[in-house]
Amino acid sequence: MTRSVISVRKGSPLKDIVQTMRRSRVSALPVLSTDERVAGVVSEADLLLDAQDMDETRAVTAGQLMTEPAVTVPQDATIASAARLMAHGHLKRLPVTDEDGALIGIVSRGDLLKTYLRPDEDIAAELREMITAHLVPAGAPLVHVHVSDGIVRLEGSVPDPKLQDMLVRVARTVPGVVDVVPRPGAAMSA
């Protein structure tokens, strides 16, 4: 995510919104309430829709133009869940909020796609560390991790089906993982 987010207040006038969008080269802005929470999002589409019915004498603010409630994502959300939200809502970006709903960043489609450029070696190292530190108890069978083009292959003899499923689920949460597949003939399941 990008941490330095350009935003506007609910009371920001139309002209300021347009100038901020143009200067920042963005097509939408989070709209913040007085307590720094994301109240909505105002986009170029919102501005254009309002322009059709615009009365030149009326003052228009971000609070009147914004789409609400804002679709946001919590800071601890997975990349997959953020991508699902974006795809479902046909959104280009999502404000990222802390546990109190305060804006802490913004994540774009491009940000999510960057994770798939992560080197296979980095993915494998992170997954190996997670497995040895948290999932496979001492003395348990060894699990080998192989990553190629973001596709994880888990190999080894893990007799407990619940642990097998957990290993696969955990592997799918690692940023940059495209898929997790078992090696034919291995005891791992997918």
C-alpha positions in Angstrom: 0.0 0.0 0.0 0.9 3.6 -0.3 1.1 5.3 3.1 1.1 8.9 2.0 -2.5 9.3 0.9 -4.0 12.4 -0.6 -7.5 12.9 0.8 -10.2 15.5 1.3 -12.5 16.5 4.1 -16.3 16.2 3.9 -16.6 20.0 3.7 -14.0 20.4 0.8 -15.6 22.4 -2.0 -15.8 21.0 -5.6 -13.1 23.3 -7.0 -10.6 22.1 -4.3 -11.5 18.4 -5.0 -10.8 18.9 -8.8 -7.6 20.8 -8.2 -6.4 18.1 -5.7 -7.2 15.3 -8.2 -5.5 17.1 -11.0 -2.4 18.1 -9.0 -2.0 14.6 -7.5 -2.9 12.8 -10.8 -5.5 10.6 -9.2 -9.0 9.8 -10.2 -10.5 9.3 -6.8 -9.9 10.5 -3.2 -10.9 9.2 0.2 -13.2 11.6 2.1 -12.4 11.9 5.8 -14.7 12.8 8.6 -13.7 15.1 11.4 -12.4 12.1 13.4 -10.1 11.0 10.5 -12.3 8.0 9.6 -13.0 7.2 5.9 -16.5 8.5 5.3 -16.6 7.9 1.6 -14.8 8.2 -1.7 -15.2 10.9 -4.3 -14.2 10.0 -7.8 -14.1 11.7 -11.2 -17.3 9.7 -12.1 -19.1 11.2 -9.0 -18.0 14.7 -10.2 -19.2 14.1 -13.7 -22.6 12.7 -12.6 -23.1 15.7 -10.3 -22.1 18.1 -13.2 -25.2 17.0 -15.2 -27.5 18.4 -12.5 -25.3 21.1 -11.2 -26.9 24.4 -10.2 -24.2 27.1 -10.6 -25.4 28.8 -7.4 -25.2 25.8 -5.2 -22.1 25.0 -3.1 -21.1 21.4 -3.6 -18.8 19.6 -1.1 -17.1 16.2 -1.0 -19.6 15.1 1.6 -22.4 15.7 -0.9 -20.6 14.1 -3.8 -19.0 11.1 -2.3 -20.0 7.5 -2.6 -20.8 6.1 0.8 -20.2 4.0 2.7 -16.6 3.7 1.5 -15.4 0.2 0.7 -12.2 -0.1 2.8 -9.8 -2.9 3.7 -8.3 -3.4 7.1 -4.5 -3.2 7.4 -4.2 -6.9 8.2 -6.2 -8.1 5.2 -4.6 -10.5 2.8 -3.7 -9.6 -0.7 -6.3 -12.1 -2.0 -9.1 -10.6 0.1 -8.2 -7.1 -1.1 -8.2 -8.3 -4.7 -11.6 -10.0 -4.2 -13.1 -6.8 -2.8 -11.7 -4.8 -5.8 -12.9 -7.3 -8.4 -16.4 -7.6 -6.8 -16.9 -3.9 -6.5 -15.1 -3.0 -9.8 -12.8 -0.8 -7.8 -9.4 0.6 -8.8 -8.2 1.3 -5.3 -9.1 0.7 -1.7 -8.5 2.9 1.3 -6.6 0.9 4.0 -7.8 1.5 7.6 -6.6 0.7 11.1 -8.8 -1.1 13.6 -10.6 2.2 14.4 -11.4 3.0 10.8 -8.8 5.7 10.4 -7.1 6.1 7.0 -3.5 4.7 7.1 -2.9 4.1 3.4 -4.3 3.2 0.0 -3.9 0.0 -2.1 -4.3 0.0 -5.9 -4.6 -2.7 -8.4 -1.0 -2.1 -9.4 0.1 -2.5 -5.8 -1.6 -5.9 -5.6 -0.1 -7.0 -8.9 3.5 -6.1 -7.7 3.4 -9.0 -5.3 3.5 -11.4 -8.2 6.9 -10.0 -9.2 8.3 -11.3 -5.9 11.3 -13.6 -6.5 10.6 -17.3 -6.0 13.5 -17.6 -3.6 12.0 -15.0 -1.3 8.6 -16.8 -1.3 10.3 -20.2 -0.6 12.4 -18.7 2.3 9.4 -17.1 3.9 7.3 -20.2 3.7 10.1 -22.4 5.0 10.5 -20.1 8.0 6.8 -20.1 8.7 6.7 -23.9 8.5 9.6 -24.5 10.8 8.8 -21.8 13.3 5.0 -22.3 13.7 3.5 -25.3 11.9 5.6 -28.4 12.0 6.4 -29.5 15.6 9.9 -30.6 16.5 10.7 -34.2 15.4 7.9 -34.1 12.8 8.5 -35.2 9.2 10.4 -32.8 7.0 8.5 -30.7 4.5 10.4 -29.5 1.4 9.3 -26.3 -0.3 9.9 -25.7 -4.0 8.7 -22.5 -5.8 8.7 -21.9 -9.5 7.0 -18.9 -11.1 5.1 -18.4 -7.9 3.7 -21.9 -7.8 4.5 -23.7 -4.6 5.2 -27.4 -4.5 5.2 -29.0 -1.0 6.9 -32.3 -0.7 7.3 -34.7 2.2 5.5 -37.2 4.2 3.0 -35.6 6.5 0.7 -38.3 7.8 -1.8 -35.9 9.5 -4.4 -34.7 7.0 -5.2 -31.7 9.1 -1.6 -30.6 9.1 -1.4 -31.2 5.4 -4.4 -29.0 4.8 -3.0 -26.3 7.1 0.3 -26.3 5.3 -1.4 -25.8 2.0 -3.7 -23.0 3.4 -0.7 -21.2 5.0 1.3 -21.4 1.7 -1.6 -19.7 -0.1 -1.4 -16.7 2.2 2.3 -15.9 1.4 2.5 -12.8 -0.8 3.5 -13.7 -4.4 2.1 -17.3 -4.3 0.1 -18.0 -7.4 -0.9 -21.5 -6.5 0.0 -24.5 -4.3 0.1 -27.9 -5.9 1.1 -31.3 -4.6 3.9 -33.3 -6.2 2.4 -36.4 -7.8 2.9 -39.3 -5.6 3.8 -37.2 -2.5 1.9 -37.5 0.7 1.0 -33.8 0.7 -2.5 -32.8 -0.3 -3.7 -29.6 -2.0 
